[in-house]
Amino acid sequence: MKTGTEALSSRLLSAPLPDSLIIPGGSAWPQSRSDVAKHPQLELLGTRRGALVERRLEKIVADARRRDVPEVTILLVAEALNVARFPDYIIKRLRQMADKLEIVFFARAQSAALLSFIAHRVQSWTSPNYVRPDYAKILRGTRKRFYYDVYANRWSGDDHTLIILPYFEDDHLTDALMKRFARHTGIQVPMAKTSERMNASLGKEQLVRIGLLKQKLSRIRSIPVLTNLAAWMYHYALRRIQRETQGARWALTAGERREIVERYRESNARFKKFLGSKSKRDDWKRWFAELESPRRK
């Protein structure tokens, strides 16, 4: 989560998909939006509720095998896998269905990822308790997030490929994240049609207004007959705010940033050890160096 997944899936869906690529959507995998594909239900594999997900996947794989192309890739975008209860079962089941399994995740510096995570929660109608862009929110309720050594160990194995790619805060200026994904996976990403960024960040003042709006609507949303009206009012105001020119960004103080760096220091050291010789590549050397350095404005 907060590492470019929505931008990636929207770009892939911005042009007709080739027969060699399936990104489940529509009747195969119902989506709330047509321009973005996400498959969070994958985290349910191994649970009773996951049986339906497995049947859905089996149909998608069957469709892939009927296509008249030498090799078909099925791309599943699942941000919630970091909290999946049964990663071993998920790997085993996907591996049984497909001839080859690759798991990809992007690693974004925690100081940026956590800030973005809280900003996302401030804007999300489904997160009524996150109403203000506040540093204290970063320190509470995020203990399991963005520990990349844990992710790497949970999803590694001998019978599939784990691809870990660095995420940089200036990637949107060079389209580097998309190019890095395409280079390492072989999945071609369509060129950007406009300079507009997906999920463009809002300024802190705008986030404060959104948080206060959610707070004002909290009583209305708690009344069953008015819940839908409160949601409509919120999303109408949210779209108006999102169309505004971005204000000054919410930024961490030097002390706050140091606190996050310290929180993840041991985890990142283990993550570096997990990468082994890859950590000596220029891109990863830059990633680890930027953990300590001030963020570019």
Stockholm file with secondary structure:
# STOCKHOLM 1.0

chainA/1-297         MKTGTEALSSRLLSAPLPDSLIIPGGSAWPQSRSDVAKHPQLELLGTRRGALVERRLEKIVADARRRDVPEVTILLVAEALNVARFPDYIIKRLRQMADKLEIVFFARAQSAALLSFIAHRVQSWTSPNYVRPDYAKILRGTRKRFYYDVYANRWSGDDHTLIILPYFEDDHLTDALMKRFARHTGIQVPMAKTSERMNASLGKEQLVRIGLLKQKLSRIRSIPVLTNLAAWMYHYALRRIQRETQGARWALTAGERREIVERYRESNARFKKFLGSKSKRDDWKRWFAELESPRRK
#=GR chainA/1-297 SS CCSSHHHHHHHHTTSCCCTTEECCCTTTSCCSCSSCCCCGGGGGTTSTTHHHHHHHHHHHHHHHHHSSSSCCEECCCCGGGGGCSCHHHHHHHHHHHSSCCEEEEEEECHHHHHHHHHHHHHHCTTCTTCCSCCHHHHHSSCTTSSCHHHHHHHHCCSSSEEEEEEECTTHHHHTHHHHHHHHHHCCCCCCCSSSCCTTCCCCHHHHHHHHHHHHHHHHHHTSGGGHHHHHHHHHHHHHHHHTSCCCSCCCCCHHHHHHHHHHHHHHHHHHHHHHGGGGGSHHHHHHHHHHHSCCCC
#=GC SS_cons         CCSSHHHHHHHHTTSCCCTTEECCCTTTSCCSCSSCCCCGGGGGTTSTTHHHHHHHHHHHHHHHHHSSSSCCEECCCCGGGGGCSCHHHHHHHHHHHSSCCEEEEEEECHHHHHHHHHHHHHHCTTCTTCCSCCHHHHHSSCTTSSCHHHHHHHHCCSSSEEEEEEECTTHHHHTHHHHHHHHHHCCCCCCCSSSCCTTCCCCHHHHHHHHHHHHHHHHHHTSGGGHHHHHHHHHHHHHHHHTSCCCSCCCCCHHHHHHHHHHHHHHHHHHHHHHGGGGGSHHHHHHHHHHHSCCCC
//
